[in-house]
């Protein structure tokens, strides 16, 4: 049996392990059981989901299992992942459960679980749930439980964004193009940014259960880039399916990713004396150019493995105030322990408003080194060191890049894919070496 929890919760194809009915049911029962042991009473749990057609029945199975363990369960309905994290903490729930596969295509879905603090579930509890799933006899519940969607909970989250995060942010006169990926933010994002005064042109706001992330959102940011140019927007903002990521587009269509945002926000926070420890937490994927640019401002970049949970762990360890990933997953731990695309958008818009500068001006000083990421579908995640041809290719590339770039080879935490990332001072070299290694992996593991 494969591992239940990946780097971002449970993820797979609905109907098959780990998203088959017995596993979903056992997982949710286990969560309620362990929480009850810790608390000495039945837990209170909030649930939510993105717009995938499979989300409703998965949420129903989770609710059935929680109710069978006497948990008090309330559904927020269609809700962003960071929205559930916020509600879990602010409304004093003991756990929050999100049914979402984030940026993955619609055949996938997933389950993410938050602790009462609004952070991802701790490793100890994840391991206990996984042990229960491995040991339990398969049980399929006789019926699911579908709850009414909680409009009041959505209102709580939007009020938090508008009145607290967006306090004193005035976007009047700004025309923003939004791409909501036909996902969880399709109503929330336009409502929040309009309330802050922006004129909104929205795309990806017609979910039908099967079009989430399809040709839109952060995964297909080029679509928003074209729309921003065509419609004369001052700025474009794209979210992914569960809105924990945000990417930006300038009026000329230029794309600004998470590395740009970390540079912009970090330098502004330092100027204002709000960057704790003069540090930023990124990942092994953070561009080499970001590290050099931050160093020019006497800001240190710390790197972690890929995954927001690792970024958050390092932020809490260092008492940092800013961290994130190139994908647009940015964490402001003093506001929320979850990456939140809408918080990221509001904080960037605040900086633009306060400085009177656009993203192009704010990101000057950060020069991206040529970087290429190639994803290679694989049958199994065989350790690379067990494949001699891959080891030999990797060693040769690292020798060629010595002193002028770097290679990062890893497996995706959520998909059966090998990821080859190469940075160097020569784009032709980057392209050649990345595809060379990708072809070797494809030949032996694809």
N, C-alpha and C positions, 0 to 999 in steps of 0.2 A: 504494500500500500504506500502510495506517495505521501510526502509531507502535506499536512493540512494547511498550515499557515505559511504564506510566502512573505515577501518584504512589505506587502501592502494588504494584509488580510488573506482571506480565502478567495480564490478566483478560479474559474473554470467555465465549462459549458453546461448550462442548466440541464438536468436530467442525468448527467454523468458525474462520477466522483471527481471532486468533493462536493458537487452541488446536486447530488441525487437526494431524493426525499429522506431516506433513512439517515444519511450523514447530516443533512441540515437540521433535522429534528433532534438528533442526538447531541449535536453541537450546541444548540440553543438550550436544551434541557441541562446540559452540563454547565453552561454559563450560569443559569439561574441557580443551580444546585450549589456551585462553589461560592457565588455571591451570597447566598443565604447562609452558608457556613461562616463566611467572614462577618456578615452583618448581624446575624442572630435573628433575622426576620426576612420575609419575602422581599425581593428587590423591586424597585421601581425602574422601568426601562422605557426609553423612547426609541421609536423606530422611524425610518424614512427610506426613501428609495429614489433612484433616478428614473428616467422615462422609458427604460427598456420594457418590452412586453412581458418578459419573464419576471419582472420585479414584484408584481402584485402577488403571484402565487408563492414566490420564495418568502416574501414578507409574511404571508399567511401561514406558512409552515413554521417560521420562526415564532410568530405570535402564538400559534397552537401549542408549541413546546413550552414557551415561557408561561403561558396560562396554566398548562398542566402541572407546572411547578409552583402555582399560586402567585406568580409574579404579577404586579400591576403594570400593564402595558398600554402605552399611548402612542398613536401613529401621527407623525407630522406630515404624512403623505409624500408628495414630490418635494424633496428637500436636498440641498447640497450636502456633501459630506462635511465640510466645515460648519455648516448650519447645525447639523446634528451634534457635532462636537461642542458648539457653543451652548445649545439647549441642554445638553447633558450636564454641563457645568453650572449654567446660570439658573436652571430650573430644578436643580438638586436631584437629578436622576442618578441612580446607582450605576447605570450603563446606558450606552447609546449604540444602536445597531443600524448600520447603513447597508442597503442592498444596492450595490453599484460595482461596475467594473471600470469606473473612471474613464480613461482615454481609450480603452480597448474597443474593438468593433462590436456590433450588436449581438453576434452569436454568443459572446461571453457575458457573464455576470459575476458578482462576487459579494462577499459579506465582510464588512469592516466593523470592528467593535471598539468602542471608546470607553475608557474608565470614567469615574465620576469627576475627575479633574479636567476632562476634555482632551486628554492625551490618549494615544493608542494603548490598547490593553497591554499590561506588563507581560514579560516573557514567561514568568512563573505560571500565570493563569492560562496563557496560551498553551503551554506545555501540558497543563493539567487537563484542559479540554481535549487536546489531541490524544492524550492517553486514554481518556474516556471513550473517544470515538473508536480507537483501535481495539479496545477491550469489550465494548458493548455488542450485544446481539442486535442485528439490524431490526429496527422497528419502524414501520410506516404508519403514521397517524391516519385515523379514519376520516378526518376532515380538517380543513384549514379554518382559520379565523380571520375574517377581514374586518378591519376597524374603519371607522369614519376618519377621513383626513382631518388633521388638526389645523384649521385656519388660524386659530389663536396663536399656535406655536410659530407658524410662519411669520405672523405679525410681530412676535417678540424678536425674532431674528432680524427682520428688516428694520425694526425700530432701533435695535442695537447698532446696525450699520449706519443708519441715517443720523441718529441723535448722539451716538457716542463716538464711533470711529470717524464719522463724517462731520463732527462738530466744527463749526466755523469754516467748512469747506464750501465755497460758492463757485459753482460751475456755470453760472449764467454766461451766455454768449459762446459757449463751447459746443461744437457739433461733434458728437461721438458716434462712431460706427461700432456696434456691438455684434459679435458672433457668439451666440449662446450654445452652439453645438447641438441644438435640438435636445438639450439635456436639462439637468436639474435646475439651472439658473434661468430658464427661458422666460419666466415671469418675474423672478426676484431681481435680476440684474437691471433690466430696464426700469422697473419701478423705483429702485434705490437711487440710480443715477439721475433719473428725472426729478426725484424729490430734492436732490442736491442742486438742481437748476440747469442741468445739461439738456440740450436738444439731442434726442436719440434717434438714430437710424438703426434698426435691429434686423439681424438675419439669424437663421438657426433658431427660430422661436415657434416652430410648427411641428412639435414632436408627434410621431404617429406610432411609436413603439418599436420601430425598426430602423429609424433614420438617425439615431444618436451617433455623433462623430462622423457621420457619412458625408465626406466631401466638405466638412466644415469644422469649426473649432480649432483648438491649438494644434491638432495633428495635421490639419490642412490650412495653415495660417495664410498660405498664398491666396486662398479664396477671399479672405478679408482684405488682404493687401490690394487686390484688384478692385474690390467694392469701395474701399476708402478713396482710391484715386478717382474712380468713376463718379462718385457722389459728392466729391469735394468736402470730405470730413476733415476736421482738424486733427483727429486722432482715431485710431481703431484699437479695440480691446477684444481679444478672443479668450474664451474659457474652454475647458474640456468638459466631458460629460457630467462630472460631479462638481465642477467649479472649484476644485482645490488648486488649479493652475490658472495663470493669466499670462498671455503674451501681448505685445503691443505693436502697433503699426503707425508710422508717421504719415503725414499728409501726402508724401511722395511715394508711399508704399513700402518704405524701408521697414524691415522687421527688427524688433528689439526683444531679445530673449531674456531668460532669467539672469544671465551673467551681466547684461546691460543694467537690469533693474537693481541687482545687488550693488553695482558700482555707483549708480545714481543715488540710491537711498543711503548707502554707507557714507559717501562723501558729504551728503547733506546732513546726515545725523552727526557726523564728526564735527562739522562746522558749528552745529548747535549744541555740542557737548552732550549728545544723547547716545553716543555709540560706546557702550560699556566695553572697557578694556581695549578700545581701538582695534576690534577684531570682527571678522566676518567668518561664518562657517559655511563652507561650500562642500562639494563632493569631489571624488576623483575625476568626474567629468567636467568640472569647472575649467574654463579655458585658461591656458597658461598666460595669456594676455591679461586676464582679470587679475591674476596674482601679481603681475608686474605693475599694473596700473594702480592697484590698491597700495602697493609698497611705496609708490611715489607720494602717496598721501599719508604715509606712515601708519598704514592699516595692515594688519596681518591676516592672511587667509589661512584658515585651518581646513583641512580636507577630511572627509569621512567616506565610507562606502556609499554607493548609490542607495537612496531611500530616505524619505523624510524622517522616519523614526530615528535614524542614525544622526541626522542633522540636529534634530531636537535634543537627543541625548547629549551631544557635544555642547550645544548651546546652554543647556542647564548645568552641565559640568563646569563650563567656563563663565557662567553668568553673562552670556552674550545677549545682545539685543537684536541681532539680525542674522539670518542664515537662509539658505535655499539652494535650489538646483537650477541648472541650465534650462530645464523643461518649463520653468515658470512657477515652480512650487516654492513660494517664499514664506518664511515663518517670522512673525513678529511676536516672540514669546511673551512680551509684556501686554499684548493685546489678546492673543489666542495661542494655544499650544498646538493648533492644527494649521497647516498651510491653508490659506483662504484666498482664492482669486479675487474676491470682491474687496477684501481688506487691502490686498496688494494694489488693486486698481485705485482705490480711494487714496491710499498713501502716496502713490505716484502722482495722482491728480492734485493732491495737496501741494506737493513740491513744485509742480508746474505753475500752480496758481500763485504760490508765495514768491517764486523767483521770477515769474514772467518769462520763463524760458521753455523751449520745447525739448523733446527727448533728444534730438540731434545735438543741441547745445549742451544739455546736461550730461551727455555721455562722452563728450570730448575728453580725451586723455586715456580712453580705453580703446586699444587697438586689438582686434581679435586676430589671433594666430590662425592660419588655415587649419581647419579641423574637419575630419570626415568620420561619420559613424555609419558602419555597414552592419545591418542585421541579417543573420544567416539562420533560417529555420533548421532545426536539428530534430532528429528522432528521439534522442536521449541526451541528457546533460552529463555525458562522460567527462570526468576531470581531464582538462587539457593536457596535464602532465603525463597522462596515460597513453597519449597518442604521439609517438616519436616524430612523425612528419610535422605535426603542429608545433612541437617543442623546437625542432630545428628551424622552422620558418620564423618563429617568434624570436629566437636568439639572433638570427641573422638580421632581422629588422631592428632589433634593439641596438645592435652594433652599428648599423647604418645611421640610426637616429641619435647616437651618443653626442650630447652637447648641442643638438639643434632641434630636438623634439622629444616626443614620448609616445609610447604604445600602451593602450589599456585593453586587455582582453578579459571578458567576463561573460557570464550567462545572465539573461534577464531573470529577475526575481518573480515575474508573473506570467511569462510565456516561454514556450520551448524555442528559444532563440539564443544564438551566440551573438554577442555584440563586440565588434572590432572598432576601436576608436584610435585614430592616429592624428597627432598634431605635429607640425613641423614648420620651418620657415619657407618651404617651397610647396605650393599647392599641387604641382605635378607629382612630386615625390609622395605627398600624402595620398593622392588618389591611387597611384601605382601600388604602393605598399599595402594600403588597406584592402584593395580588391585582390591582391596577390594572396594575402593571408585568408581572406574570406573564401576564396576558391579552394584553398587547401582544406579549410574546415568543412566546406560543402562536400568535397570529395570523400572525406573520411567519416563525417558525422551526419551529413544531410540526408 
